[in-house]
Amino acid sequence: MPSNRPERREEARFRILRLLKDNPEMSTRDIAHAVGVSNGAAWYLLAALIEKGLVKAQNFSKSDQKAKYAYALTPVGLAEKARLTRSFLDRKRNEFEDLRQEIESLSEELSETELTGKN
């Protein structure tokens, strides 16, 4: 997960939006587990998404537990998910390129060390 706080928060929002698009009936506990945050953090993030109008909470009409909700992404939420997906993908591509360069550098260093050690 990214190291700075705004990036971690953005990635958590992205992961929640992505989860809810495919699984609108997830509980906050399920969300917390899937995203790797506490239940309180999941509730806070979900409440913020609802407050911003990105997610709409609806009670299950057939549920015995009236506290159970289905979470639907709003049109604004779908647009935000697309924006976050683009940002996440760009960040991961940059991380991948940095990692690829580091692997290449380490491989060259190892090759030079092995050649030097054989002489």
Backbone as a chain_set.jsonl record, in Angstrom:
{"seq": "MPSNRPERREEARFRILRLLKDNPEMSTRDIAHAVGVSNGAAWYLLAALIEKGLVKAQNFSKSDQKAKYAYALTPVGLAEKARLTRSFLDRKRNEFEDLRQEIESLSEELSETELTGKN", "coords": {"N": [[0.847, -1.179, 0.0], [0.474, 2.338, -0.597], [2.791, 4.749, 0.821], [2.312, 7.333, 1.877], [-0.144, 9.267, 3.657], [-2.429, 10.582, 2.257], [-2.371, 9.158, -0.202], [-2.794, 6.543, 0.696], [-5.375, 6.797, 1.73], [-6.751, 7.49, -0.601], [-6.333, 5.155, -2.081], [-7.715, 3.325, -0.487], [-10.339, 4.325, -0.73], [-10.673, 3.89, -3.479], [-10.5, 1.063, -3.568], [-12.74, 0.397, -2.038], [-14.878, 1.487, -3.558], [-14.563, -0.06, -5.821], [-15.025, -2.634, -4.808], [-17.713, -2.355, -3.936], [-19.069, -1.876, -6.294], [-19.201, -4.368, -7.499], [-20.156, -5.91, -5.417], [-22.616, -4.995, -3.85], [-23.909, -5.569, -1.453], [-22.135, -5.888, 0.604], [-20.965, -5.956, 3.96], [-19.828, -3.521, 6.397], [-17.887, -4.721, 7.895], [-17.013, -6.787, 6.2], [-15.993, -5.199, 4.161], [-13.937, -3.864, 5.541], [-12.233, -6.014, 6.105], [-11.532, -6.855, 3.486], [-10.264, -4.582, 2.464], [-8.295, -4.139, 4.262], [-8.351, -2.565, 6.568], [-9.421, -1.182, 9.747], [-12.644, -1.935, 11.28], [-13.885, 0.414, 12.114], [-12.519, 2.329, 10.56], [-13.324, 1.515, 8.018], [-16.071, 2.028, 8.193], [-15.991, 4.823, 8.559], [-14.776, 5.641, 6.113], [-16.679, 4.7, 4.289], [-18.927, 6.172, 5.113], [-18.028, 8.718, 4.445], [-17.9, 8.483, 1.652], [-20.605, 8.188, 1.109], [-21.553, 10.638, 2.067], [-20.327, 12.38, 0.268], [-21.772, 11.822, -1.938], [-21.094, 9.74, -3.594], [-21.766, 7.166, -3.144], [-24.756, 5.422, -2.529], [-26.791, 4.472, 0.126], [-28.991, 1.842, 0.768], [-31.671, 0.356, 2.497], [-32.129, -3.153, 3.004], [-35.027, -4.499, 1.804], [-36.134, -6.969, 2.318], [-34.787, -7.928, 4.454], [-34.29, -9.285, 7.721], [-32.773, -7.963, 9.489], [-32.756, -4.721, 10.016], [-30.646, -3.054, 9.884], [-29.052, -3.781, 7.822], [-27.59, -2.976, 4.748], [-27.621, -2.131, 1.256], [-25.225, -1.02, -0.957], [-25.008, 1.292, -3.427], [-23.251, 2.484, -6.221], [-23.311, 5.805, -7.235], [-23.956, 7.797, -10.213], [-22.002, 9.812, -10.091], [-20.264, 8.559, -8.362], [-19.441, 6.391, -9.939], [-18.01, 7.774, -11.893], [-15.983, 8.857, -10.301], [-14.79, 6.507, -9.454], [-13.707, 5.656, -11.884], [-11.833, 7.71, -12.3], [-10.175, 7.321, -10.064], [-9.304, 4.743, -10.644], [-7.75, 5.184, -12.905], [-5.735, 6.826, -11.789], [-4.668, 5.062, -9.845], [-3.746, 2.997, -11.502], [-1.79, 4.378, -13.012], [0.012, 5.004, -10.93], [0.765, 2.42, -10.116], [1.967, 1.498, -12.463], [4.186, 3.192, -12.56], [5.474, 2.387, -10.185], [6.021, -0.241, -10.924], [7.819, 0.157, -13.057], [9.937, 1.412, -11.698], [10.652, -0.692, -9.998], [11.369, -2.622, -11.892], [13.646, -1.409, -12.993], [15.289, -1.378, -10.737], [15.605, -4.129, -10.295], [16.967, -4.816, -12.633], [19.325, -3.339, -12.279], [20.333, -4.535, -9.92], [20.716, -7.123, -10.867], [22.718, -6.711, -12.78], [24.732, -5.809, -11.069], [25.138, -8.113, -9.529], [26.007, -9.883, -11.506], [28.44, -8.678, -12.224], [29.797, -8.917, -9.805], [29.951, -11.689, -9.555], [31.53, -12.296, -11.799], [33.901, -10.986, -11.124], [34.581, -12.333, -8.829], [35.266, -14.874, -9.767], [37.696, -14.624, -10.98]], "CA": [[0.0, 0.0, 0.0], [1.288, 3.544, -0.647], [3.325, 5.112, 2.125], [1.805, 8.557, 2.488], [-1.536, 9.187, 4.105], [-3.442, 10.848, 1.206], [-2.392, 8.059, -1.171], [-3.436, 5.387, 1.348], [-6.811, 7.081, 1.8], [-7.271, 7.399, -1.965], [-6.364, 3.745, -2.475], [-8.806, 2.686, 0.261], [-11.59, 4.739, -1.401], [-10.71, 3.171, -4.749], [-10.797, -0.342, -3.314], [-14.133, 0.296, -1.574], [-15.752, 1.708, -4.716], [-14.422, -1.228, -6.692], [-15.727, -3.736, -4.147], [-19.157, -2.132, -3.888], [-19.631, -1.979, -7.645], [-19.472, -5.782, -7.767], [-20.753, -6.548, -4.237], [-23.296, -3.908, -3.141], [-24.459, -5.986, -0.169], [-21.057, -6.126, 1.569], [-21.056, -5.26, 5.252], [-18.611, -2.752, 6.689], [-16.894, -5.695, 8.377], [-16.45, -7.412, 4.995], [-15.197, -4.161, 3.489], [-12.729, -3.668, 6.349], [-11.365, -7.168, 5.895], [-11.054, -6.854, 2.099], [-9.408, -3.418, 2.222], [-7.175, -4.182, 5.203], [-8.477, -1.485, 7.545], [-10.282, -1.544, 10.872], [-14.075, -1.75, 11.037], [-14.165, 1.846, 12.27], [-12.0, 3.038, 9.387], [-14.203, 1.173, 6.894], [-17.312, 2.779, 8.39], [-15.669, 6.227, 8.309], [-14.57, 5.817, 4.672], [-17.966, 4.495, 3.628], [-19.762, 7.335, 5.437], [-17.524, 9.846, 3.645], [-18.329, 8.254, 0.269], [-22.041, 8.475, 1.076], [-21.713, 12.084, 2.242], [-19.895, 13.038, -0.969], [-22.704, 11.477, -3.004], [-20.514, 8.739, -4.478], [-22.43, 5.902, -2.834], [-26.082, 5.564, -1.936], [-27.116, 3.331, 0.979], [-30.406, 1.47, 0.736], [-31.994, -0.774, 3.372], [-32.694, -4.346, 2.384], [-36.453, -4.547, 2.13], [-36.493, -8.305, 2.76], [-33.901, -8.336, 5.534], [-34.761, -9.274, 9.101], [-31.94, -6.976, 10.162], [-32.99, -3.44, 9.338], [-29.372, -2.346, 9.777], [-28.347, -4.243, 6.63], [-27.716, -2.047, 3.633], [-26.998, -2.362, -0.049], [-24.556, 0.222, -1.33], [-24.969, 1.452, -4.881], [-22.476, 3.62, -6.706], [-24.084, 6.793, -7.981], [-23.224, 8.185, -11.428], [-20.805, 10.545, -9.66], [-19.389, 7.537, -7.805], [-18.851, 5.654, -11.056], [-17.012, 8.658, -12.5], [-14.867, 8.929, -9.362], [-14.118, 5.21, -9.52], [-12.907, 5.676, -13.115], [-10.702, 8.604, -12.058], [-9.28, 6.651, -9.123], [-8.709, 3.613, -11.348], [-6.692, 5.749, -13.745], [-4.664, 7.261, -10.89], [-4.089, 3.856, -9.266], [-3.018, 2.321, -12.571], [-0.585, 5.175, -13.283], [0.933, 4.84, -9.801], [1.285, 1.05, -10.163], [2.892, 1.402, -13.597], [5.422, 3.851, -12.129], [6.112, 1.493, -9.217], [6.521, -1.38, -11.681], [9.003, 0.603, -13.8], [11.003, 1.596, -10.703], [11.054, -2.019, -9.562], [12.055, -3.25, -13.021], [14.978, -0.807, -13.076], [16.061, -1.847, -9.585], [15.951, -5.535, -10.558], [17.991, -4.797, -13.669], [20.553, -2.85, -11.651], [20.826, -5.576, -9.009], [21.184, -8.242, -11.691], [24.02, -6.303, -13.335], [25.67, -5.789, -9.943], [25.424, -9.501, -9.186], [26.815, -10.441, -12.59], [29.793, -8.11, -12.094], [30.394, -9.505, -8.603], [30.272, -13.083, -9.861], [32.659, -12.301, -12.733], [35.073, -10.554, -10.387], [34.892, -13.381, -7.86], [35.782, -16.054, -10.45], [39.066, -14.378, -11.435]], "C": [[0.894, 1.243, 0.0], [1.669, 4.011, 0.746], [2.723, 6.384, 2.705], [0.293, 8.499, 2.702], [-2.578, 9.489, 3.019], [-3.523, 9.73, 0.167], [-3.053, 6.825, -0.578], [-4.943, 5.575, 1.397], [-7.442, 6.953, 0.411], [-7.354, 5.944, -2.419], [-7.486, 3.006, -1.748], [-10.155, 3.047, -0.371], [-11.754, 3.99, -2.717], [-11.122, 1.722, -4.526], [-12.249, -0.528, -2.858], [-15.104, 0.481, -2.742], [-15.728, 0.492, -5.642], [-15.171, -2.431, -6.111], [-17.241, -3.571, -4.233], [-19.811, -2.204, -5.263], [-20.04, -3.423, -7.932], [-20.222, -6.479, -6.631], [-21.492, -5.51, -3.393], [-23.824, -4.282, -1.754], [-23.384, -6.268, 0.881], [-21.314, -5.353, 2.852], [-19.782, -4.452, 5.453], [-17.513, -3.672, 7.206], [-16.218, -6.389, 7.194], [-15.541, -6.438, 4.246], [-13.877, -3.97, 4.215], [-11.734, -4.794, 6.097], [-10.737, -7.139, 4.498], [-10.054, -5.732, 1.824], [-8.188, -3.417, 3.147], [-7.158, -3.018, 6.172], [-9.354, -1.97, 8.694], [-11.753, -1.349, 10.492], [-14.457, -0.28, 11.123], [-13.706, 2.658, 11.072], [-12.876, 2.765, 8.168], [-15.511, 1.961, 6.998], [-17.088, 4.251, 8.074], [-15.518, 6.491, 6.806], [-15.883, 5.68, 3.904], [-18.898, 5.679, 3.877], [-19.331, 8.551, 4.621], [-17.939, 9.696, 2.176], [-19.814, 8.546, 0.1], [-22.273, 9.976, 1.159], [-21.341, 12.855, 0.98], [-20.809, 12.717, -2.147], [-22.17, 10.45, -3.983], [-21.191, 7.385, -4.329], [-23.775, 6.218, -2.197], [-26.367, 4.302, -1.132], [-28.616, 3.103, 0.941], [-30.609, 0.291, 1.683], [-32.474, -1.948, 2.535], [-34.158, -4.399, 2.756], [-36.852, -5.909, 2.696], [-35.683, -8.761, 3.978], [-34.594, -8.289, 6.894], [-33.994, -8.23, 9.906], [-32.065, -5.655, 9.418], [-31.707, -2.615, 9.215], [-28.58, -2.788, 8.55], [-28.644, -3.307, 5.456], [-27.142, -2.646, 2.363], [-26.427, -1.012, -0.457], [-24.42, 0.284, -2.841], [-24.115, 2.661, -5.242], [-23.397, 4.531, -7.508], [-23.339, 7.085, -9.287], [-21.933, 8.959, -11.098], [-19.785, 9.559, -9.089], [-18.71, 6.717, -8.883], [-17.767, 6.482, -11.744], [-15.777, 8.762, -11.602], [-14.091, 7.616, -9.354], [-13.229, 5.154, -10.758], [-11.671, 6.55, -12.933], [-9.683, 7.941, -11.138], [-8.593, 5.45, -9.763], [-7.54, 4.089, -12.202], [-5.487, 6.148, -12.894], [-3.921, 6.063, -10.3], [-3.225, 3.132, -10.299], [-1.726, 3.062, -12.92], [0.459, 4.973, -12.187], [1.56, 3.448, -9.833], [2.245, 0.863, -11.334], [4.231, 2.046, -13.245], [6.185, 2.977, -11.134], [6.733, 0.296, -9.933], [7.802, -1.001, -12.425], [10.179, 0.804, -12.853], [11.546, 0.245, -10.243], [11.821, -2.75, -10.665], [13.479, -2.727, -13.143], [15.867, -1.269, -11.918], [16.496, -3.301, -9.782], [17.065, -5.615, -11.591], [19.337, -4.369, -13.089], [21.163, -3.896, -10.719], [21.37, -6.775, -9.78], [22.553, -7.938, -12.285], [25.089, -6.323, -12.246], [26.082, -7.208, -9.566], [26.308, -10.15, -10.249], [28.253, -9.957, -12.493], [30.511, -8.72, -10.898], [30.81, -10.949, -8.865], [31.446, -13.19, -10.811], [33.958, -11.961, -12.024], [35.529, -11.646, -9.419], [35.503, -14.612, -8.505], [37.238, -15.868, -10.857], [40.036, -14.529, -10.341]], "O": [[1.989, 1.194, 0.56], [0.982, 3.721, 1.725], [2.632, 6.505, 3.926], [-0.43, 7.777, 2.015], [-3.53, 8.723, 2.87], [-4.612, 9.388, -0.294], [-3.796, 6.13, -1.271], [-5.703, 4.641, 1.14], [-8.524, 6.385, 0.261], [-8.325, 5.544, -3.062], [-8.139, 2.146, -2.339], [-11.016, 2.182, -0.531], [-12.843, 3.512, -3.034], [-12.0, 1.212, -5.223], [-12.906, -1.494, -3.244], [-16.049, -0.294, -2.89], [-16.759, 0.081, -6.174], [-15.862, -3.152, -6.832], [-17.963, -4.514, -4.557], [-20.985, -2.557, -5.375], [-21.086, -3.675, -8.53], [-20.85, -7.515, -6.846], [-21.023, -5.176, -2.305], [-24.152, -3.397, -0.963], [-23.686, -6.826, 1.936], [-21.819, -4.231, 2.824], [-18.782, -4.668, 4.768], [-16.332, -3.419, 6.972], [-14.999, -6.561, 7.183], [-14.469, -6.806, 3.765], [-12.82, -3.92, 3.587], [-10.543, -4.553, 5.9], [-9.537, -7.373, 4.353], [-9.113, -5.906, 1.05], [-7.177, -2.778, 2.854], [-6.094, -2.534, 6.557], [-9.956, -3.041, 8.617], [-12.065, -0.681, 9.507], [-15.246, 0.217, 10.319], [-14.406, 3.563, 10.617], [-13.143, 3.67, 7.377], [-15.998, 2.496, 6.002], [-17.908, 4.867, 7.393], [-16.074, 7.46, 6.289], [-16.16, 6.45, 2.984], [-19.581, 6.137, 2.961], [-20.172, 9.323, 4.159], [-18.289, 10.684, 1.53], [-20.235, 9.086, -0.923], [-23.087, 10.527, 0.418], [-21.966, 13.865, 0.659], [-20.643, 13.274, -3.232], [-22.712, 10.291, -5.077], [-21.194, 6.567, -5.249], [-23.905, 7.167, -1.425], [-26.208, 3.191, -1.638], [-29.407, 4.037, 1.065], [-29.825, -0.658, 1.679], [-33.13, -1.778, 1.507], [-34.488, -4.348, 3.941], [-37.805, -5.999, 3.47], [-35.884, -9.87, 4.473], [-35.376, -7.383, 7.18], [-34.506, -7.684, 10.883], [-31.537, -5.499, 8.317], [-31.685, -1.597, 8.524], [-27.529, -2.214, 8.267], [-29.785, -2.912, 5.216], [-26.297, -3.541, 2.395], [-27.087, 0.018, -0.313], [-23.788, -0.576, -3.454], [-24.244, 3.728, -4.641], [-24.163, 4.07, -8.354], [-22.196, 6.657, -9.445], [-20.906, 8.774, -11.751], [-18.582, 9.71, -9.306], [-17.532, 6.38, -8.76], [-16.727, 5.949, -12.132], [-14.649, 8.755, -12.096], [-12.864, 7.621, -9.258], [-12.107, 4.652, -10.686], [-10.58, 6.177, -13.363], [-8.48, 7.989, -11.393], [-7.433, 5.165, -9.464], [-6.476, 3.471, -12.218], [-4.348, 5.839, -13.245], [-2.691, 6.049, -10.261], [-2.109, 2.707, -10.0], [-0.682, 2.435, -13.103], [1.642, 4.792, -12.474], [2.761, 3.309, -9.602], [3.236, 0.142, -11.21], [5.288, 1.514, -13.586], [7.405, 2.845, -11.231], [7.836, -0.134, -9.594], [8.768, -1.764, -12.418], [11.301, 0.409, -13.169], [12.757, 0.066, -10.116], [12.815, -3.422, -10.389], [14.411, -3.499, -13.369], [17.058, -1.519, -12.106], [17.631, -3.657, -9.468], [18.003, -6.398, -11.438], [20.367, -4.977, -13.384], [22.375, -4.114, -10.733], [22.372, -7.37, -9.384], [23.439, -8.792, -12.296], [26.206, -6.791, -12.466], [27.258, -7.466, -9.313], [27.246, -10.879, -9.925], [29.186, -10.743, -12.662], [31.706, -9.007, -10.972], [31.886, -11.38, -8.45], [32.281, -14.081, -10.657], [34.995, -12.57, -12.288], [36.727, -11.85, -9.223], [36.217, -15.347, -7.823], [37.948, -16.853, -11.06], [41.236, -14.357, -10.552]]}, "num_chains": 1, "name": "protein.A"}
